[in-house]
Amino acid sequence: MTVTTNVTKTVDARGLSCPLPIVKTALAIKELGSGDMIEVLATDPGSTKDFVAWSKTTGHELVESTVDGKVFRYILRKK
């Protein structure tokens, strides 16, 4: 199942290496309200462990993590 209906903002971090997908997400999530969802698209294979760790340290919920070919898709809910 993929979550798309409640996404407030999308961050396109494809082609960026660590730590830029997290940096772009951190900046974008500041613009959202509590409970809003953000979608992140990335191509960095290390981004999976980065988003798991980042969500734990920030309290933002990692709702979904999927991969389609070389594109990693993350859905996060702002705390």
C-alpha positions as CSV (number, residue, x, y, z in Angstrom):
1,M,0.0,0.0,0.0
2,T,1.3,3.4,-0.9
3,V,0.3,6.6,0.9
4,T,-0.3,9.5,-1.5
5,T,-3.6,11.2,-0.6
6,N,-2.4,12.9,2.5
7,V,1.0,14.2,1.3
8,T,1.4,17.9,1.8
9,K,4.8,18.4,0.2
10,T,7.2,16.5,-2.0
11,V,11.0,16.8,-1.7
12,D,12.9,15.7,-4.8
13,A,16.4,14.7,-3.6
14,R,17.2,12.4,-6.5
15,G,20.8,12.6,-7.5
16,L,21.9,14.0,-4.1
17,S,24.2,12.2,-1.8
18,C,24.3,12.1,2.0
19,P,23.6,14.3,3.9
20,L,21.6,16.4,1.3
21,P,18.4,14.4,1.2
22,I,18.1,14.8,5.0
23,V,19.1,18.5,4.9
24,K,16.4,19.2,2.2
25,T,13.8,17.3,4.1
26,A,14.6,19.0,7.4
27,L,14.2,22.4,5.8
28,A,11.0,21.5,4.0
29,I,9.4,19.9,7.1
30,K,9.7,23.1,9.0
31,E,7.1,24.6,6.6
32,L,4.5,22.0,7.6
33,G,2.1,21.8,10.4
34,S,2.0,19.0,13.0
35,G,0.6,15.8,11.5
36,D,1.3,16.9,7.9
37,M,3.0,14.4,5.6
38,I,6.0,14.9,3.4
39,E,7.2,12.6,0.6
40,V,10.9,12.4,-0.2
41,L,12.3,10.9,-3.4
42,A,16.0,9.9,-3.2
43,T,18.5,7.8,-5.2
44,D,21.2,7.5,-2.5
45,P,21.1,3.9,-1.3
46,G,22.3,5.0,2.2
47,S,19.3,7.2,2.6
48,T,17.2,4.4,4.0
49,K,19.3,4.1,7.2
50,D,19.6,7.9,7.3
51,F,15.9,8.4,7.3
52,V,15.3,5.7,9.9
53,A,17.9,7.3,12.2
54,W,16.7,10.9,11.5
55,S,13.1,10.0,12.2
56,K,14.1,8.4,15.6
57,T,16.1,11.5,16.6
58,T,13.6,14.1,15.5
59,G,10.4,12.3,16.5
60,H,8.9,12.6,13.0
61,E,7.2,9.3,12.0
62,L,8.6,7.3,9.1
63,V,5.2,6.2,7.8
64,E,6.4,4.4,4.6
65,S,9.7,3.4,3.0
66,T,9.6,1.9,-0.5
67,V,11.9,1.4,-3.5
68,D,11.1,1.4,-7.1
69,G,14.1,0.6,-9.2
70,K,16.8,3.1,-8.1
71,V,14.3,5.6,-6.5
72,F,13.7,5.4,-2.7
73,R,10.5,6.9,-1.5
74,Y,9.8,7.9,2.0
75,I,6.7,9.3,3.6
76,L,7.1,11.1,6.9
77,R,4.6,12.6,9.3
78,K,5.7,15.7,11.1
79,K,5.5,15.4,14.9
